Structure formats: structure tokens, C-alpha cells
Amino acid sequence: MKTIHLLPILFLLITSIGCSQKKPQQETVTDHLAQYRDTIVGNFCGSQIDTLICEPLDSISDPSYRGFHYRWRVFAKNKSVKDLLLGNTIGIHFVKEGDLDGDGADEWGYVTEWETSNWMMYQVYTYEDKKPQLLYEPLPIYLFHIEPESDSFVSAKTDIASKSNHPGMVNVKFSDVRNDGEDFLLIDTIVPMLNDHR
């Protein structure tokens, strides 16, 4: 008879222990660099499609870093081209340029970003023997010349550089100040490539 009374108590004890055990919670993985990272897909080496990724270097060693980033690494996901280390910009947003130099591979560019100036530089990179190099000397661009809100000169980032019909040259747009600082002009011209890849 005593055994019958112990069974309901034992049953309640077992079910209460089972209910009190918490299920393991899944860990949330956060990528603190995701908001800074940019990617671009293209044929940068001339023989395969790959994804270039840029991410800041100055916060990788310190996950709590929340200030401006100044050092960047551009690398290929499949290692089709060599890494490039860049500085002097608080952000990199890739611009796909296509094949500007006629070598069968894609070039890419970016406009530097500074927190204290409206004057930026536009830089275009190509790869020779899988090593990154500037396609032409970086040129200044006034921020309002590439902003859609501008009521004077409007140029999308993708319109800054384009393929030229002149061998060894690139069509470019850049900003210049003339007439003793009165005119902020968007100049449309051609510039020489640093190395002719054709």
C-alpha cells in the first residue's frame, strides 16, 4: 500500500525535474565587420570569376573598435589575385569598371572617403601577374560632383572612368578649381595608363 502512494510522488518528481531543465539556447553569431565590408564579383585575373572583399584591418584585432577605420585589406575569396592593403580612407565601396585596359580582365575602383573634407580621390586598380597596381594616377573628385542631389555637375561613380578609343589611355572625369577658386569644374578628358597592358 505504501508503494502505491510513492508512485504518484515519484511521477511528479520526475516530471518536475524534466520541466525545470532548460533547452540549450543557440548562440547568436554577430559579424562586427559586416557593416563595413563590401564585395564585388568579376574576372580580375583574366581566367576565372572571383569575389573581391574589402574589410577594415584596424578593428580585426579589437572587436570592440567602433571608431573610423583607416586601414583596409582587399582580397579575393578564391585567391585568384593577391591581397592589396589600402589606407587613408574611412571606407571602401567598390565600383565595377569592367575591362578598361583591354587585357581581358576587369578593373575596379573606389572613391576615398574622409570625414573632414568634400574632396576625395578616385583610384582604379588592375592586376598584372595577379598583383594589384593602379591603372592610372589617382584623380581628385569633389563630392558634390558625384552626388545625385547636385544641381550643377552630376556624375555617377560608374561614370568617372571609362574605356578609351586611344591606346594606352583611359577616359576620366575629375574635379578642378579654376578662376581663383570661383569655379568647381568637372573635367572630362583622357589620361595615360601607368602601364600599357595591350
Residue frames as a rotation matrix with the C-alpha (Angstrom) as fourth column:
MET 1
0.567 0.824 0.000 0.00
0.824 -0.567 0.000 0.00
0.000 0.000 -1.000 0.00
LYS 2
0.410 -0.509 -0.757 2.85
0.138 -0.786 0.603 2.34
-0.902 -0.351 -0.252 0.79
THR 3
-0.605 -0.663 0.442 4.26
0.500 0.115 0.858 1.60
-0.620 0.740 0.262 -2.65
ILE 4
0.027 0.711 0.703 1.11
0.988 -0.126 0.089 2.88
0.152 0.692 -0.705 -4.35
HIS 5
0.851 0.296 -0.433 1.37
0.413 -0.887 0.205 6.25
-0.324 -0.354 -0.878 -2.57
LEU 6
0.035 -0.935 -0.352 5.02
0.118 -0.346 0.931 6.65
-0.992 -0.074 0.099 -3.57
LEU 7
-0.291 -0.150 0.945 4.35
0.897 0.300 0.324 6.17
-0.332 0.942 0.047 -7.30
PRO 8
0.674 0.547 0.497 2.40
0.691 -0.705 -0.162 9.44
0.261 0.453 -0.853 -7.82
ILE 9
0.813 -0.440 -0.382 5.01
-0.074 -0.728 0.681 11.34
-0.578 -0.526 -0.625 -5.80
LEU 10
-0.171 -0.912 0.373 7.82
0.350 0.298 0.888 9.78
-0.921 0.282 0.269 -7.84
PHE 11
0.042 0.293 0.955 5.97
0.999 0.013 -0.048 10.60
-0.027 0.956 -0.292 -11.09
LEU 12
0.939 0.338 0.067 5.53
0.336 -0.941 0.044 14.26
0.078 -0.019 -0.997 -10.05
LEU 13
0.502 -0.829 -0.247 9.16
-0.059 -0.318 0.946 14.49
-0.863 -0.460 -0.209 -9.02
ILE 14
-0.296 -0.615 0.731 10.42
0.683 0.399 0.612 13.14
-0.668 0.680 0.301 -12.36
THR 15
0.280 0.468 0.838 8.18
0.930 -0.350 -0.115 15.40
0.240 0.811 -0.533 -14.46
SER 16
0.970 0.057 -0.237 9.11
0.136 -0.933 0.334 18.47
-0.202 -0.356 -0.912 -12.43
ILE 17
0.101 -0.994 -0.040 12.83
0.120 -0.028 0.992 17.75
-0.988 -0.105 0.116 -12.94
GLY 18
-0.281 -0.158 0.947 12.26
0.906 0.282 0.316 17.31
-0.317 0.946 0.063 -16.67
CYS 19
0.639 0.605 0.475 10.37
0.721 -0.686 -0.096 20.61
0.268 0.403 -0.875 -16.92
SER 20
0.841 -0.311 -0.443 12.96
0.061 -0.758 0.649 22.54
-0.538 -0.573 -0.618 -14.97
GLN 21
-0.181 -0.930 0.320 15.76
0.582 0.161 0.797 21.63
-0.793 0.330 0.512 -17.37
LYS 22
0.426 0.271 -0.863 16.19
-0.384 -0.810 -0.444 24.41
-0.819 0.520 -0.241 -19.90
LYS 23
0.792 -0.157 0.590 16.78
0.580 0.497 -0.646 23.70
-0.192 0.853 0.485 -23.52
PRO 24
-0.236 -0.942 -0.239 20.21
0.708 -0.335 0.622 24.84
-0.666 -0.023 0.746 -24.71
GLN 25
0.695 0.446 -0.564 20.00
0.019 -0.796 -0.605 28.25
-0.719 0.410 -0.562 -26.37
GLN 26
0.512 -0.515 0.687 21.55
0.851 0.194 -0.489 28.76
0.119 0.835 0.538 -29.77
GLU 27
-0.150 -0.655 -0.740 24.45
0.571 -0.669 0.477 31.17
-0.807 -0.351 0.474 -29.74
THR 28
0.913 0.404 0.051 23.97
0.299 -0.580 -0.758 34.26
-0.277 0.707 -0.651 -31.87
VAL 29
-0.115 -0.972 0.206 26.97
0.891 -0.010 0.453 34.88
-0.438 0.236 0.867 -34.06
THR 30
0.856 0.353 -0.378 27.47
0.191 -0.894 -0.405 38.54
-0.481 0.275 -0.833 -34.88
ASP 31
0.105 -0.795 0.598 29.80
0.990 0.029 -0.136 39.84
0.091 0.606 0.790 -37.55
HIS 32
0.394 0.048 -0.918 31.03
0.496 -0.852 0.168 43.20
-0.774 -0.522 -0.359 -36.30
LEU 33
-0.651 -0.686 -0.325 32.67
0.056 -0.471 0.881 43.91
-0.757 0.555 0.345 -39.68
ALA 34
-0.279 0.584 0.762 29.58
0.901 0.434 -0.003 43.25
-0.333 0.686 -0.647 -41.82
GLN 35
0.703 0.634 -0.323 28.51
0.509 -0.765 -0.394 46.89
-0.497 0.112 -0.860 -41.88
TYR 36
0.292 -0.686 -0.667 31.93
-0.466 -0.711 0.527 47.96
-0.835 0.157 -0.527 -43.22
ARG 37
-0.485 -0.558 0.674 32.63
0.193 0.683 0.704 45.14
-0.853 0.472 -0.223 -45.67
ASP 38
0.371 0.571 -0.733 31.97
-0.731 -0.307 -0.609 45.47
-0.573 0.761 0.303 -49.40
THR 39
-0.195 -0.389 0.901 32.21
0.263 0.864 0.430 42.90
-0.945 0.320 -0.066 -52.21
ILE 40
0.258 0.244 -0.935 32.43
-0.842 -0.417 -0.342 42.88
-0.473 0.875 0.098 -55.99
VAL 41
0.319 -0.081 0.944 32.31
0.242 0.970 0.001 39.97
-0.916 0.229 0.329 -58.44
GLY 42
0.734 -0.088 -0.674 34.34
-0.634 -0.446 -0.632 39.91
-0.245 0.891 -0.383 -61.63
ASN 43
0.819 -0.548 0.169 37.08
0.569 0.743 -0.353 38.33
0.068 0.385 0.920 -63.71
PHE 44
0.892 -0.430 -0.138 40.03
-0.340 -0.840 0.424 40.17
-0.298 -0.331 -0.895 -62.17
CYS 45
-0.002 -0.943 0.334 42.81
-0.224 0.326 0.919 37.77
-0.975 -0.073 -0.212 -63.18
GLY 46
-0.215 -0.030 -0.976 41.55
-0.955 -0.204 0.216 37.18
-0.206 0.978 0.015 -66.73
SER 47
-0.733 -0.146 -0.664 40.89
-0.406 0.877 0.257 33.46
0.545 0.458 -0.702 -66.29
GLN 48
-0.503 0.599 -0.623 38.20
0.723 0.686 0.075 32.97
0.472 -0.413 -0.779 -63.62
ILE 49
0.211 0.674 0.708 35.33
-0.107 -0.704 0.702 34.70
0.972 -0.224 -0.076 -61.86
ASP 50
-0.466 -0.369 -0.804 36.07
0.768 0.282 -0.575 35.61
0.439 -0.886 0.152 -58.26
THR 51
0.719 0.684 0.124 34.75
0.475 -0.614 0.631 37.85
0.507 -0.394 -0.766 -55.49
LEU 52
-0.508 -0.809 0.295 36.84
0.302 -0.488 -0.819 40.69
0.807 -0.327 0.492 -54.12
ILE 53
0.613 0.616 -0.494 36.16
0.673 -0.080 0.736 41.55
0.414 -0.784 -0.463 -50.49
CYS 54
-0.345 -0.707 0.618 37.35
0.011 -0.661 -0.750 44.56
0.939 -0.252 0.235 -48.55
GLU 55
0.700 0.521 -0.488 37.36
0.519 0.098 0.849 44.77
0.490 -0.848 -0.201 -44.79
PRO 56
0.623 -0.467 0.628 38.99
-0.575 -0.817 -0.038 47.04
0.531 -0.337 -0.778 -42.23
LEU 57
0.074 -0.708 -0.702 42.20
0.331 0.682 -0.652 45.82
0.941 -0.184 0.285 -40.64
ASP 58
-0.673 -0.480 0.562 42.29
-0.271 -0.547 -0.792 48.17
0.688 -0.685 0.238 -37.68
SER 59
-0.011 0.698 0.716 39.29
-0.996 -0.067 0.051 46.54
0.083 -0.713 0.696 -35.99
ILE 60
0.397 0.139 -0.907 40.04
-0.301 0.953 0.014 42.86
0.867 0.268 0.421 -36.60
SER 61
-0.484 -0.675 -0.557 42.35
0.341 0.441 -0.830 42.65
0.806 -0.592 0.017 -33.59
ASP 62
-0.973 0.205 -0.104 39.94
0.012 -0.408 -0.913 44.69
-0.230 -0.890 0.394 -31.43
PRO 63
-0.570 0.802 0.179 36.29
0.733 0.397 0.552 43.56
0.372 0.445 -0.814 -31.81
SER 64
0.164 0.662 -0.731 35.05
0.871 -0.445 -0.208 46.44
-0.463 -0.602 -0.650 -29.64
TYR 65
-0.815 -0.532 -0.229 36.51
0.358 -0.774 0.523 49.02
-0.456 0.344 0.821 -32.05
ARG 66
0.193 0.961 0.201 33.74
0.886 -0.082 -0.457 51.44
-0.423 0.266 -0.866 -33.11
GLY 67
0.091 -0.217 -0.972 35.63
-0.061 -0.975 0.212 54.45
-0.994 0.040 -0.102 -34.50
PHE 68
0.708 0.075 -0.702 36.67
-0.672 -0.234 -0.703 55.32
-0.217 0.969 -0.115 -38.03
HIS 69
0.580 -0.525 0.623 38.60
0.459 0.842 0.283 52.75
-0.673 0.122 0.730 -39.99
TYR 70
0.558 -0.451 -0.697 41.70
-0.650 -0.759 -0.029 53.83
-0.516 0.469 -0.717 -41.89
ARG 71
-0.605 -0.788 -0.116 43.43
-0.727 0.487 0.485 50.58
-0.325 0.378 -0.867 -42.93
TRP 72
0.516 0.857 0.001 41.80
-0.712 0.430 -0.555 48.13
-0.476 0.285 0.832 -45.34
ARG 73
-0.671 -0.617 0.412 42.55
-0.249 0.710 0.658 44.78
-0.699 0.339 -0.630 -46.93
VAL 74
0.378 0.690 -0.617 41.17
-0.888 0.080 -0.453 43.87
-0.264 0.719 0.643 -50.37
PHE 75
-0.680 -0.603 0.417 41.39
-0.495 0.797 0.346 40.15
-0.541 0.029 -0.840 -51.04
ALA 76
-0.281 0.528 -0.801 39.97
-0.813 0.313 0.491 37.56
0.510 0.789 0.341 -53.43
LYS 77
0.441 0.575 0.689 37.70
-0.854 0.506 0.125 34.90
-0.277 -0.643 0.714 -51.96
ASN 78
0.981 -0.047 0.190 39.20
0.102 0.951 -0.291 32.18
-0.168 0.305 0.937 -54.21
LYS 79
0.324 -0.930 -0.175 42.71
0.045 -0.170 0.985 33.69
-0.945 -0.327 -0.013 -54.08
SER 80
0.645 -0.042 0.763 42.77
0.751 0.217 -0.623 34.37
-0.139 0.975 0.171 -57.85
VAL 81
0.351 -0.566 0.746 44.70
0.163 -0.747 -0.644 37.62
0.922 0.347 -0.170 -57.22
LYS 82
-0.471 -0.659 -0.587 46.98
0.721 0.095 -0.686 38.85
0.508 -0.746 0.430 -54.46
ASP 83
0.374 0.588 -0.718 45.84
0.911 -0.379 0.164 40.93
-0.176 -0.715 -0.677 -51.48
LEU 84
-0.212 -0.365 0.907 46.02
0.448 -0.861 -0.242 44.71
0.869 0.355 0.345 -51.50
LEU 85
-0.096 0.123 -0.988 46.45
0.967 -0.222 -0.122 46.85
-0.234 -0.967 -0.097 -48.38
LEU 86
-0.111 0.168 0.980 44.95
0.514 -0.834 0.201 50.34
0.851 0.525 0.006 -48.56
GLY 87
-0.355 0.007 -0.935 44.88
0.887 -0.312 -0.340 53.28
-0.294 -0.950 0.105 -46.19
ASN 88
-0.932 -0.098 -0.348 43.88
0.073 -0.994 0.084 56.93
-0.354 0.053 0.934 -45.97
THR 89
-0.515 0.856 -0.049 40.14
-0.417 -0.200 0.887 56.30
0.749 0.477 0.459 -46.33
ILE 90
-0.651 0.328 0.685 37.38
-0.677 0.158 -0.719 55.63
-0.344 -0.931 0.119 -43.81
GLY 91
0.248 0.754 0.608 35.51
-0.218 0.655 -0.723 53.36
-0.944 0.047 0.327 -46.21
ILE 92
-0.857 -0.427 -0.287 35.75
-0.386 0.165 0.908 51.43
-0.340 0.889 -0.306 -49.46
HIS 93
0.268 0.925 0.270 32.78
-0.144 0.316 -0.938 50.93
-0.953 0.212 0.218 -51.74
PHE 94
-0.560 -0.599 0.573 33.74
0.387 0.423 0.819 49.09
-0.733 0.680 -0.005 -54.91
VAL 95
0.343 0.571 -0.746 32.92
-0.621 -0.458 -0.636 50.45
-0.705 0.681 0.197 -58.35
LYS 96
0.165 -0.240 0.957 32.94
0.509 0.851 0.126 47.82
-0.845 0.466 0.263 -61.10
GLU 97
-0.006 -0.293 -0.956 34.80
-0.539 -0.804 0.250 49.30
-0.842 0.516 -0.153 -64.07
GLY 98
0.948 0.255 0.190 34.89
0.005 0.586 -0.811 46.35
-0.318 0.770 0.554 -66.48
ASP 99
0.254 -0.886 0.387 37.88
0.875 0.381 0.300 45.93
-0.413 0.263 0.872 -68.77
LEU 100
0.833 0.063 -0.550 39.31
-0.021 -0.989 -0.146 49.45
-0.553 0.133 -0.822 -69.15
ASP 101
0.054 -0.938 -0.342 42.76
-0.662 -0.290 0.691 48.48
-0.748 0.189 -0.637 -70.41
GLY 102
0.532 0.269 -0.803 41.74
-0.838 0.302 -0.454 45.80
0.120 0.915 0.386 -72.94
ASP 103
-0.560 -0.828 -0.029 43.65
-0.809 0.554 -0.194 42.94
0.177 -0.085 -0.981 -71.30
GLY 104
-0.266 0.545 -0.795 40.58
-0.139 0.794 0.591 40.71
0.954 0.268 -0.135 -70.86
ALA 105
-0.462 0.087 -0.882 40.32
0.837 0.373 -0.402 41.21
0.294 -0.924 -0.245 -67.09
ASP 106
0.558 0.777 0.291 38.11
0.565 -0.613 0.552 43.51
0.607 -0.143 -0.781 -65.03
GLU 107
-0.710 -0.658 0.252 39.29
0.277 -0.589 -0.759 46.62
0.648 -0.469 0.600 -63.22
TRP 108
0.364 0.804 -0.471 37.68
0.851 -0.080 0.520 48.13
0.380 -0.590 -0.713 -60.12
GLY 109
-0.478 -0.495 0.725 37.75
0.177 -0.863 -0.473 51.50
0.860 -0.098 0.500 -58.45
TYR 110
0.206 0.581 -0.787 36.73
0.969 -0.009 0.246 53.30
0.136 -0.814 -0.565 -55.31
VAL 111
0.266 -0.048 0.963 36.28
0.015 -0.998 -0.054 56.86
0.964 0.028 -0.265 -54.13
THR 112
-0.717 -0.540 -0.441 38.19
0.470 0.093 -0.878 57.65
0.515 -0.837 0.187 -50.97
GLU 113
0.499 0.858 0.122 36.06
0.380 -0.343 0.859 58.73
0.779 -0.383 -0.497 -48.02
TRP 114
-0.715 -0.689 -0.118 37.27
0.454 -0.330 -0.827 61.27
0.531 -0.645 0.549 -45.49
GLU 115
0.031 0.787 -0.616 35.30
0.999 0.000 0.051 62.57
0.040 -0.616 -0.786 -42.54
THR 116
0.082 -0.080 -0.993 36.58
0.506 -0.855 0.111 66.16
-0.859 -0.512 -0.029 -42.79
SER 117
-0.663 -0.395 -0.636 36.58
-0.307 -0.631 0.712 67.01
-0.682 0.668 0.297 -46.50
ASN 118
0.557 0.830 0.016 34.40
-0.230 0.173 -0.958 67.07
-0.798 0.530 0.288 -49.61
TRP 119
0.307 -0.548 -0.778 37.48
-0.942 -0.057 -0.332 66.46
0.137 0.834 -0.534 -51.79
MET 120
0.618 -0.059 0.784 38.07
-0.206 0.950 0.234 62.79
-0.759 -0.306 0.575 -52.50
MET 121
-0.441 -0.730 -0.522 40.34
-0.815 0.081 0.574 60.78
-0.377 0.678 -0.631 -54.79
TYR 122
0.780 0.625 0.032 39.20
-0.541 0.698 -0.469 58.21
-0.315 0.348 0.883 -57.33
GLN 123
-0.357 -0.929 0.100 41.51
-0.810 0.362 0.462 55.24
-0.465 0.084 -0.881 -57.73
VAL 124
0.763 0.526 -0.377 41.26
-0.646 0.647 -0.405 52.42
0.030 0.552 0.833 -60.26
TYR 125
-0.135 -0.798 0.587 43.11
-0.694 0.499 0.519 49.12
-0.707 -0.338 -0.621 -59.80
THR 126
0.632 0.160 -0.758 44.09
-0.672 0.601 -0.433 46.44
0.386 0.783 0.487 -62.26
TYR 127
0.606 -0.460 0.649 46.10
-0.266 0.652 0.710 43.24
-0.750 -0.603 0.273 -61.82
GLU 128
0.496 -0.557 -0.666 49.29
-0.746 0.119 -0.655 42.33
0.445 0.822 -0.357 -63.63
ASP 129
-0.396 -0.547 -0.737 50.58
-0.138 0.830 -0.541 38.82
0.908 -0.113 -0.404 -62.96
LYS 130
0.232 0.690 -0.686 47.87
0.647 0.417 0.639 38.67
0.727 -0.592 -0.349 -60.24
LYS 131
-0.505 -0.452 -0.735 49.48
0.845 -0.433 -0.314 41.64
-0.176 -0.780 0.601 -58.43
PRO 132
0.590 0.805 -0.058 47.38
0.784 -0.589 -0.196 44.79
-0.192 0.070 -0.979 -57.86
GLN 133
-0.655 -0.738 -0.165 48.51
0.681 -0.670 0.296 48.08
-0.328 0.082 0.941 -59.32
LEU 134
-0.014 0.616 -0.788 47.00
0.003 -0.788 -0.616 51.45
-1.000 -0.011 0.009 -60.10
LEU 135
0.324 0.197 0.925 45.70
0.887 0.276 -0.369 51.74
-0.328 0.941 -0.085 -63.65
TYR 136
0.089 -0.320 0.943 46.35
0.502 -0.804 -0.320 55.50
0.860 0.502 0.089 -63.74
GLU 137
-0.887 -0.462 -0.005 47.34
0.256 -0.483 -0.837 58.20
0.384 -0.744 0.547 -61.27
PRO 138
-0.205 0.849 -0.487 44.52
0.960 0.076 -0.271 58.87
-0.193 -0.522 -0.831 -58.75
LEU 139
-0.659 0.073 0.748 42.50
0.331 -0.865 0.376 61.97
0.675 0.496 0.546 -59.60
PRO 140
-0.936 0.310 -0.169 40.57
0.035 -0.393 -0.919 64.35
-0.351 -0.866 0.357 -57.33
ILE 141
-0.449 0.873 0.189 36.80
0.469 0.050 0.882 64.33
0.761 0.484 -0.432 -57.32
TYR 142
-0.848 0.261 0.462 34.65
-0.494 -0.704 -0.510 66.86
0.192 -0.660 0.726 -55.49
LEU 143
-0.856 0.474 0.208 31.95
0.247 0.727 -0.641 65.07
-0.455 -0.497 -0.739 -53.50
PHE 144
-0.047 0.922 -0.385 29.12
-0.178 -0.387 -0.905 67.15
-0.983 0.026 0.182 -54.95
HIS 145
-0.308 -0.110 -0.945 30.15
-0.943 -0.097 0.319 66.14
-0.127 0.989 -0.074 -58.48
ILE 146
-0.816 0.011 -0.577 29.13
-0.175 0.948 0.267 62.56
0.550 0.319 -0.772 -57.72
GLU 147
-0.796 0.604 -0.050 26.10
0.194 0.176 -0.965 63.19
-0.574 -0.778 -0.257 -55.52
PRO 148
-0.484 0.667 0.566 22.68
0.847 0.195 0.494 62.91
0.219 0.719 -0.660 -57.20
GLU 149
0.413 0.678 -0.608 21.45
0.813 -0.575 -0.088 65.97
-0.409 -0.458 -0.789 -55.26
SER 150
-0.536 -0.715 -0.449 23.94
0.412 -0.686 0.599 68.20
-0.736 0.136 0.663 -57.07
ASP 151
0.607 0.791 -0.083 22.33
0.349 -0.359 -0.866 70.82
-0.714 0.496 -0.494 -59.26
SER 152
0.347 -0.541 -0.766 25.47
-0.756 -0.645 0.113 71.60
-0.555 0.540 -0.633 -61.26
PHE 153
-0.233 -0.493 -0.838 27.63
-0.858 0.509 -0.061 68.70
0.457 0.705 -0.542 -62.43
VAL 154
0.482 0.462 0.744 26.27
-0.740 0.670 0.064 65.21
-0.469 -0.582 0.665 -61.88
SER 155
-0.081 -0.521 -0.849 28.30
-0.762 0.581 -0.284 62.07
0.642 0.625 -0.445 -62.40
ALA 156
0.938 0.319 0.134 27.65
-0.336 0.750 0.570 58.61
0.081 -0.580 0.811 -61.05
LYS 157
0.264 -0.885 0.383 30.70
-0.576 0.174 0.799 56.82
-0.774 -0.431 -0.464 -59.68
THR 158
0.232 -0.141 0.962 30.45
0.518 0.856 0.000 54.40
-0.824 0.498 0.271 -62.57
ASP 159
0.880 0.133 0.457 30.88
0.468 -0.414 -0.781 57.32
0.085 0.901 -0.426 -65.00
ILE 160
0.699 -0.653 -0.292 34.18
-0.322 -0.652 0.687 58.56
-0.638 -0.386 -0.666 -63.58
ALA 161
-0.470 -0.874 -0.122 36.33
-0.576 0.200 0.792 56.22
-0.668 0.443 -0.598 -65.69
SER 162
0.709 0.657 0.257 35.55
-0.211 0.545 -0.812 54.52
-0.673 0.521 0.525 -68.99
LYS 163
0.113 -0.662 0.741 37.34
0.700 0.582 0.414 52.73
-0.705 0.472 0.529 -71.80
SER 164
0.186 -0.161 -0.969 39.06
-0.438 -0.897 0.065 54.97
-0.880 0.412 -0.237 -74.33
ASN 165
0.967 0.115 0.229 39.47
0.163 0.416 -0.895 54.54
-0.198 0.902 0.384 -78.08
HIS 166
0.548 -0.837 0.015 43.04
-0.686 -0.459 -0.565 55.82
0.479 0.299 -0.825 -77.69
PRO 167
0.513 -0.392 -0.763 45.60
0.370 0.904 -0.215 53.06
0.774 -0.172 0.609 -76.99
GLY 168
-0.400 -0.759 -0.515 47.14
0.751 0.050 -0.658 53.26
0.525 -0.650 0.550 -73.54
MET 169
-0.861 0.162 0.481 44.63
-0.303 -0.925 -0.231 55.88
0.408 -0.345 0.845 -72.35
VAL 170
-0.515 0.760 -0.396 41.51
0.857 0.454 -0.244 55.96
-0.006 -0.466 -0.885 -70.14
ASN 171
-0.193 0.563 0.804 38.57
0.125 -0.799 0.589 58.37
0.973 0.214 0.084 -70.33
VAL 172
-0.476 0.007 -0.879 38.16
0.872 0.136 -0.471 60.06
0.116 -0.991 -0.071 -66.94
LYS 173
0.409 0.518 0.751 36.23
0.181 -0.853 0.490 62.77
0.895 -0.065 -0.442 -65.17
PHE 174
-0.242 -0.474 -0.846 37.80
0.953 0.050 -0.300 64.67
0.185 -0.879 0.440 -62.32
SER 175
0.804 0.575 -0.150 37.18
0.593 -0.763 0.257 67.85
0.033 -0.296 -0.955 -60.35
ASP 176
-0.383 -0.907 0.177 39.24
0.882 -0.416 -0.222 71.01
0.274 0.071 0.959 -60.60
VAL 177
0.490 0.442 -0.751 39.08
0.644 -0.764 -0.029 74.51
-0.587 -0.470 -0.659 -59.14
ARG 178
-0.360 -0.573 0.737 39.68
0.912 -0.382 0.148 77.39
0.197 0.725 0.660 -61.52
ASN 179
0.062 0.315 0.947 39.30
0.280 -0.916 0.286 81.20
0.958 0.248 -0.145 -61.73
ASP 180
-0.656 -0.482 0.581 40.86
-0.380 -0.454 -0.806 81.82
0.652 -0.749 0.115 -58.31
GLY 181
-0.977 0.208 -0.054 38.58
0.171 0.604 -0.779 79.31
-0.129 -0.770 -0.625 -56.58
GLU 182
-0.489 0.842 -0.229 35.32
-0.747 -0.539 -0.389 80.57
-0.451 -0.019 0.892 -58.07
ASP 183
0.308 0.599 -0.739 34.62
-0.905 0.424 -0.034 77.61
0.294 0.679 0.673 -60.34
PHE 184
-0.307 -0.278 0.910 34.40
-0.501 0.860 0.094 73.98
-0.809 -0.427 -0.404 -59.26
LEU 185
0.124 0.302 -0.945 34.54
-0.992 0.038 -0.118 72.18
0.000 0.952 0.305 -62.60
LEU 186
0.414 -0.005 0.910 34.07
-0.070 0.997 0.037 68.58
-0.907 -0.079 0.413 -63.64
ILE 187
-0.100 -0.589 -0.802 36.72
-0.914 -0.264 0.308 67.96
-0.393 0.764 -0.512 -66.31
ASP 188
0.770 0.329 0.546 36.16
-0.047 0.883 -0.466 65.26
-0.636 0.333 0.696 -68.94
THR 189
0.327 -0.763 -0.557 39.44
-0.943 -0.302 -0.140 64.16
-0.061 0.571 -0.819 -70.53
ILE 190
0.872 -0.175 -0.457 41.77
0.072 0.969 -0.235 61.22
0.484 0.172 0.858 -71.20
VAL 191
0.474 -0.764 0.437 44.77
-0.845 -0.256 0.470 60.22
-0.248 -0.592 -0.767 -69.10
PRO 192
-0.038 -0.567 -0.823 47.59
-0.683 0.616 -0.393 57.73
0.730 0.547 -0.410 -69.73
MET 193
0.946 0.209 -0.249 47.66
-0.009 0.783 0.622 54.33
0.325 -0.586 0.742 -68.08
LEU 194
0.537 -0.788 0.301 50.65
-0.692 -0.207 0.692 53.80
-0.483 -0.580 -0.656 -65.82
ASN 195
-0.646 -0.661 0.382 51.46
-0.261 0.662 0.703 50.62
-0.717 0.354 -0.600 -67.79
ASP 196
-0.008 0.628 -0.778 50.05
-0.999 -0.035 -0.018 49.79
-0.039 0.777 0.628 -71.20
HIS 197
-0.233 -0.017 0.972 48.76
-0.433 0.897 -0.088 46.21
-0.871 -0.441 -0.217 -70.89
ARG 198
0.744 0.637 -0.201 47.76
-0.460 0.269 -0.846 45.70
-0.485 0.722 0.493 -74.51
